[in-house]
Amino acid sequence: MLLRLILFYVFASCFPAIQVYAQNNINWINHAGGNFTDRAQHIVNDQSGSLFVCGQFSDSISIKNEWYVSSGLLDGLMMKADTSGIIQWVTQWKGPKDEQLIRMQWLSATQLIVSGTFSDSLQYDNTIIYSLGFDDAFIASVNPANGNLNWITTAGTLYGYEFIGGLCVANHRIFWSVNYSGAVLIGNDMFGCVGAYDFLLSELDTLGNILQSKPYHGSGVDLVSAIAANPEGTLFACGKFNGQLSDSQDTLNSNGMFDIFYLSQEDDGSLNWLRSAGGYATEVANALAVGQEQDVYLGCWMQDTLMFQDSLMIPDPSGELFVVKLDYEGNKEWLFRGFPDSGSDQITDITITCKGAVLFTGLTTYFADVTPESATDDSDERTERCAFGDTYIAKLATDGTLLWLKNTLGTNSNLGLGLSADPYGHIYVSGYFTDSLYAGIFDIPGNGGNDMMFFMLEDDEWCYSSPVSVAESHTEEAYLYPNPSNTNASIVLKHGVPCTITVSDLFGRIICSQTTTSITNRIPIGDCIKETINEGLYLVTIQHPYGSATLRWSYLK
């Protein structure tokens, strides 16, 4: 007989979050907004299951029963939450004009890296920095435990505009990209601008010092949208350009208004390859990710006929998104084209799961859910999509096949901006909605303008090979197999390890105890028991960092 024990972790907070456990369902959603523009730009998770959200707000906003008032037109905002969406802390990045937090990356238990733009001045904690020009880019490190500032670094020009092009971390190395106009000062180096906009790819140490920067120049507007790196420090970047784009080794020429570019460079700045794809109008690569096998994934959008390596594509008249998988050398392995009967679709972020599946989000006018999970009769069905576009989340298999597509609905546009996934089948999306949002069982009215949102979906992909502990507040399942059994029985864990396993008799006398750091999800009890025991019932206790499970083991010789 198979005995199972399910543990439920109970949580409570004044910030509402509701969970429904079903495949691909939206389990919970958190939102906040004022009268104007409030957006959750990006979301990341750490190894313990905590979430971090960054963005910006205007005027005033209420979060966790506290009001925040912007100092200028826009102020930056950062939040920490647990896997249930419960807010732990909120911090405000103040300034007299426009201050925005755009991207984040979790680096370590003491460093969360965030980047954005500011105008005139930016105040955080007791630190104030000043811009050189109209808009400057910044990168900062905060303590994930409390949001306290560790360090901050800027890049700016006199009378120019600079903004972040991308942020990534790999093997405790920090990579940052900046789009700039005019002569830009970053660290102790100054780089000239040849076209209207050029961009830099830079590396920083964990103290915020600029180690090196490499500029890419062009004759027009050259903008990097995203960067990613592998553990060896090979850096990949993508974006759009018009006219010419070059470094000292190679030059690209655009075909239309804007063409896609994608490149790879070594950690010393030497170029591996620089390539483009374009048509007669505008094409752009907005998102980028690197897989475990050193493969590269691009999230792109095309407006007109496009030749991507050996693939000729004629999009929907309103444009079409597509995802490309490249090998380490930049050669196309497969290409996924967007959703049918839709137009003006966007792709804003992309990530790779621990098993190599591809997740991406953005905006689409394609309607995936005819009957939402909450529908109880025909009157509850929402069968009309928003003409301005709805948030979607899609998952592709390792061969580029579409596995599933999920979307929200609203009376006005709602857009997914940031995307993250953990090893336990949780997918997190951040973004904004206008007027109202209908997502799964949640029907949420807006406050005005854009309201920020972030939510979690439950997927069926579990990564037992991840050597991290069970996320707090998550349903846990463990069982013995087979049961009854001899000492060949195994403890099967649905989630990760490490954990401590103790075998005792019904009187509580401990027979053996062991701590396992194995990355497998099946742990033999025989590894623990070193002596002959009698037939009968025994208790097996599994102790995790966030709770424990006690199972009955029926032992037969």
N, C-alpha and C positions, 0 to 999 in steps of 0.2 A: 504494500500500500504506500502510495506516495503522499508524504505529509508536507504541506506548505504552510509557511507562516508569512503573513504580509504585515509589514510595519507601516503605520501611518504617522507622519510627523505633523503635529498640529501647530499652526502659526496664527498670529493675530497682529493686526496693525490698524491704525486709523486711515491708512491709505488703501483703498479697496482693491482687491485682487481675487478673482474667482477662478477655480480650476475645473476643467472637465477633461478626463483622460480618455482620449480616443485618437486613433491614428490620424495625423495631419490636421487635427482640430486645433483651433486657437484656444489654448488653455486659459490664458488670462491676458488682459490688456490694461495698461495704465496710460493715462492721458492727463494733460494739464494745458490750460490756455487762458489767455486774456482777450483783449479786444482786437489785437493786431497780429503780428507775426511771431509765432512760437514754433520752433522746429527741433526735433531730435535728430541731429545729423548722423550720429554714428553710435554703435553699441559694440562692446567687446565683453568677453568673459575671462575670468582667471581660472587657475587650476582647482580652486576650492569651490567653484560654482557661483561666485559673486559676479554681478553685472555692473558695468559702468556705461553711462549714457552721457553724451555731450551734445550741445547745440547752442541755441540762442533764443532770446525772448525780447519782446518790446513792451513798453508801458508797465504792466504789472501782471503777475502770475501767482497762483496759489498752488503750493505743493506741500503735502503732508501737513495741512492746516496752518501753514505759514505763508505770508505774503512776501513776494520779492518784487521790488520796484527798480526798473532800469534807470541807470544814470544818464544814458544817452539814447540814441535811436534804437540801438540793439545792444544788449549785454550778453556775455557768454554765460552758459549754465552747465554744470556738471553734477551728475547724481550717481550714487552707488545703491544697488538693490540686490536682494538675494534672488535665488532661482524661482521664487514665488512672485517676484515683482514687488516685494515690499521694500520701500525706500529706507535706506540706512542713513545717508547724509546727502546734503545738497550744498553746493558752493556756487558763488556768483563771481564772475569776472567783469569788473566794472570799467567804464570809460565814458567820456563825454560824447562820443559819436558812435561808430560801428565796431563792436567787438563780437567776434564769432569764433566758436570752437567747431572745427570741421572734422578732424580725424583723431582717433586714439589707438594706442597699442599697449597691451599689458606686457611689461618687461620682466618684473620680478615682484617678490613680496613687498618690496620697498619702493618700487618705481612703476608708475603708470605714466606713459608718455602721451601728451596731447599737443595738438598743433592747430593754429587758426590764423586769423588776421585781426588787426586793430588799427584804429585811426587816432592820431594825436597822442593819447596816452592809454595805458592799461594798468589797472590796479588789481592785485590779487594778494590776499593775506596782507602783509605789511610792505609789500614790494610794489613799486611803481616804475614802469618803463615808458619811454617816450619814442614816438616814431620819427624817422628821418624825413619821410615824405608824407603823402596823403594816406596811403594804406601800407602798413608793413606786415610781414609775416613773422610769426613767432612759434617756437617750440619750447615745451616746458615739461618738467617731471614733477609729479605730485605723489605723495604717499597714499597708496590705495586704502590704507586703514582709516584715514581721517581726512584726506584731501589736502593736507598741508603741502606747501610748495617746497620742492627740493632745489630746483634751479630753473632758469628761463634764459633763452637765447633768441635773438632777433635777426632778421635780414631786411634791409630797406635801402631805398634810394632817395635822394633829394628830389622833391617834386614829382615822384613817381608812384606807381602802384605795384605792390607785391602781394601775392597770395599763395597759399599752400597748394602744391600740386600732388602731394602724396606723402605717406608716412608708413614705415614698416620697421619691424625688428626681426632679427634672425640671429640665433646663437649669441644673445646678449650684445648684439651690435645694433646701432640705431641708424637708420637711413631716412633722409628727408629730401624732398624736392620742393623747389620754389620757382614760381613764374614771376618774372620781373620786367620792368620797363625802366630804362635809364641805367646808369652805373650803380650796381648793387654792392653794398657792403655786407659781408657775412663773415663773422669771426674777425680775423685780421686781414682778410683778403677782399679786394675789390675787383669786380668783373664788369666789363663793358657790355652794352646791349647793341646788337647790330640791327635787328628788325624792330617792329613795334613791341613785340614781346619775345624774350628768350627764356630759357629755363636752366636751372642748376640741379645737379644731383650731388648730394652731400652725405658724408658720414660723420657721426658724432660719437664721442665716448660717453660713458655712463655718468660723467660729471657735467655734460652739456658743452664740452669743448668741440669746436669744429676740427676734425682731423684732416679732411680733404674735401674739395668741391671741384666739380667738373662742369663747365658751361657747354650748352648746345645753342648754336646761333642759327639765325635764318634771316630771310629777307622780308618776312611778313610777321604774322602772328603764329607763334609756336608755343603750344601749351601742353604741359604734361598733366594727365588726369589721375594716374595711379602708378604706384611702384610696388614691387615685391622682391624679396631676396631669398636665396636658398641658404642653408647653414654654412656653406663655404664662403659666403659673402658675394657671390655673383648677383648682380643687381639687374632687374628687368624694369622697364618703364614703357608706358604707352600714352597716347594722347592724340592731338590733331595739329596740323600745320598747313600753311598755304605759302606758295612761292617756293623757297628753298629751305632745307633744314640740313645742318652739317655739323660734324666735329672735324678734327684734323685728319681723320682717316677715311671718311665717307661723306657723300652728299646725296640728298633726296630732292626730287622735284615733284610738286603736286600736279595732279591732273585737273582738279576742279576747284571749287571755292575752299573747301577744307578736305584734306586727306588724312587717313589713319597713319600713324607711325607706331612702331614697336621696336624695341632695342634691347640689347644685352651688353653689359660691361662687367669686367672683372673688378675685384675689390681695389686694385691699384688705379682704376679709371680707364684702363685700356679697353677699347671697343671690341666686342665679339662680333656683333652684327647689328645693322640698322636697316630696317625695311619699312615699306609703305604699301598701302592699298587705297585706291580712290576711284571715284567716278567723275561725273560732271557737276555734282552739287556738293553737299556736305556729308562727310563720313567721319566718325569719331570713335575712338576706343575709350570708354569711360571707366572700365573696371579691369582689374588684373589680379591673378592669384597664381601661386606656385604650388604644385603638388608634391607628394612625398617621393615620387620617382623623378624629380627635377623637371617634370613637364610644366608647361606654361599655359594659362587659360586667359583669354581675352573676352571681355564683354563689350560689344560694339553696337553701333547704330549706323544705318545707311539711309540716305535720302533718295538716291538714284542708282542706276546701274553700276555695279561694282565688280571688279575682278580681284578676288583675294587668292593669291597664288594661282592654283589651277581651277578655282571655283568661280564661275560667272553667275552673278545673282541680279535679278530684276525685282526690286522690292514692291510692296504695296505702294500706291501713289502717295500715301501719307508718311511713308518711311517704315522701316522694319529693323528690329533688333536681331542680333545673332551672336552666338558663342563659338569661339574657335579654340581647339586644343592644339598646341604646338609642342614639338619635342624640344630638347635642350638647345638644339641648333637653330630653332626658329622655324622649322618646317611643319606645315599643317598635317595633323593626323586625322582630325574630323572637324566638321562644321555643322552646328545646329542652327537652323533658321527659326524665326519667331513664330508667334501664334497665328492661327488662321482668322480671317474675317476681322482683322483689327488694323488700327493705324495709329501713328504717332506714339508707338510703344517706346519705352525707355528702359535701359538697364543701368543701374546706379552702383551696384556692389555685387561682388562674387566671392565665394569662399569654397574651399575643398574640405570635405569631411575626412575623418580618419581612415575611411575605407575607400577613398578616392572618388566618391560621388561629387557632383558639382551642384552647388546651390547658388541661385542668383535672385535678385529682387529689383524692383523698379516700378514702372507704371504701365498699364495696358488698358485698352478698351475692349479686349476680349473677355467674355464672360465664362468663367469655368464652373461655378457652382449654381446649378439651376435651383436646387432646393437646399437651403442651408440646414445645418444640424438642428437648429432650434425650431424648424417648421413643424407645427402640430396639425395644421389643416391648410387648405388652399389659400386662406387669407394671410397666412404667415409667409408665403413664398415670396422671395424677391427675385424677379426674373429679368429686371432691367438693369443694364450696366450704366455707369455714369459716362456721359459723352466726353467729359474732360479727362477721364482715366481713373483707374482704381489701382491700389497696391496689389502686387502679385508676389508669390514666392514659388519658385520652380525648382525641381530636382532632376538632374540628368544622371544616367548611369555612366559608368566608366567608358562606355563606347559611344556616348553622346545621345542615347535614346532617352526621350522624355519619360520619366517615371511618374510624376504627378505635378499638378499645377493647382495652386490655391490662391484665391483672391478675396479681398475685402470689397465692400460696396459703400457708396456714399451718395449724397445728393449733389456733391460737388467733388472736385478732384481730391484724391488722397494718394500719397506717394511714399513708397518705401525707399529710404536713403541709405541705411546701414544694415549690415547683416553679420551674424556670428553664429557659430555652432559649437557645442561641446561634445564630449565622447559618450554622453548618455542619451542621445536622441533628442536633445533640445535644440530648437532653432529660434534665434532671437532676431527681431526686425525692429528698426527704429525709423521714424519718419514724421509725417504730419497729415492732417486731414482738414477739410474745410466744410463748415456747416454741420455735417453729421457723418457718422461712421457706423457701418453695419458690418460686423466681423464675427462670423460664427453665431454664437448665442448672444452677442453683445450688440446693443443698439444704443449708440452714444451720441448725445447732442453736443454740438460745438459751442464755444463761448463767443466766437467772433474771429474773423480773419482766419489764420492758420493755427490749429492747436497741435501741440506735440503729442506723439504717441510712441509707445514701444510695447511689443507683445511677444508671447512665446507660443510656439507650436511644438507638439509632441510627434516625433518621427519614430520609425521602427528600426532605426540603425543604432545598434549598440556596439561599442568598441571595447571589448574585453581586454585588449592588449594595452590599454592606457593605464599606466601605473599611478593612478590618482585615486583619492578617497571618494566615497559616495557623497554626492552633493546634498547639502542640508535641505530639509523640507521636501524631499522627493520620496515618493512611494518606493519602498525597498522590498525585494522578493528574494528569498533563498530557500533551498530545499536539499534534502539528502536523496541520492540516487545510487543504486536502487535501495529500497527500504521496505521490508527487512533485507538485511544483507550481512555479509561478513566484513572483515576489515578492508575489503576492496571498495567499500562504499566511498562516495565522494560528496563533498559539499559543493553545490552548484550555486554560484552567485550571479545575479543578473547584472550587477554593477562591478565596479573596480575594487581593487585592493590597494594598500595593505590592510590587514585585519588580524585580530588575535582569535584563535580557535581553542576552546577549552572543552574537554570531554569529562563528564562527571557522572556518578551514579545518582539514583533518585533521592539519596540522602544528602546530596551536595558534596560528597567526597570527590575531589579532583583526581582523575586518573592520569590525565596528561594535558599539557597546554603548549601551544606553539604560536609564534607570530610568523605570518607568511608575507613575503613581499613579491610573491610570484605574480606574473602578469597574466596568468591563465585564469579562467573563471571556474575551473573545476579543480578542487583541492582534495587529494586523497586523504581520508582519515587515517589510513595505515601509516602515513608519515608521522603521525602523532603518537599512535599506540605502539609501545615497544614491549608490551608484556601480554600474556594470555589473559583474556577476560572471559567471564562466564556469559552464557546466553541471558538475554533479558533486555529490559528497556534502559536506555541511557540518555542523558541530556547533552546536547552539543550546543554550546553558546558561541556565537559569532559577534565579536565586538568591533564595531567600526568607530571612526572618529566622531560620528554624529548619532550613534545609537547602537543597539544590539538586538540580535534575534536569538531565541532559544528554540531549538528543534528537538523533537523526540526521535531517538534512533533505536529501532528494533533490531537487535543483533542476534543472529542465528549462526551456530557453528556448522 
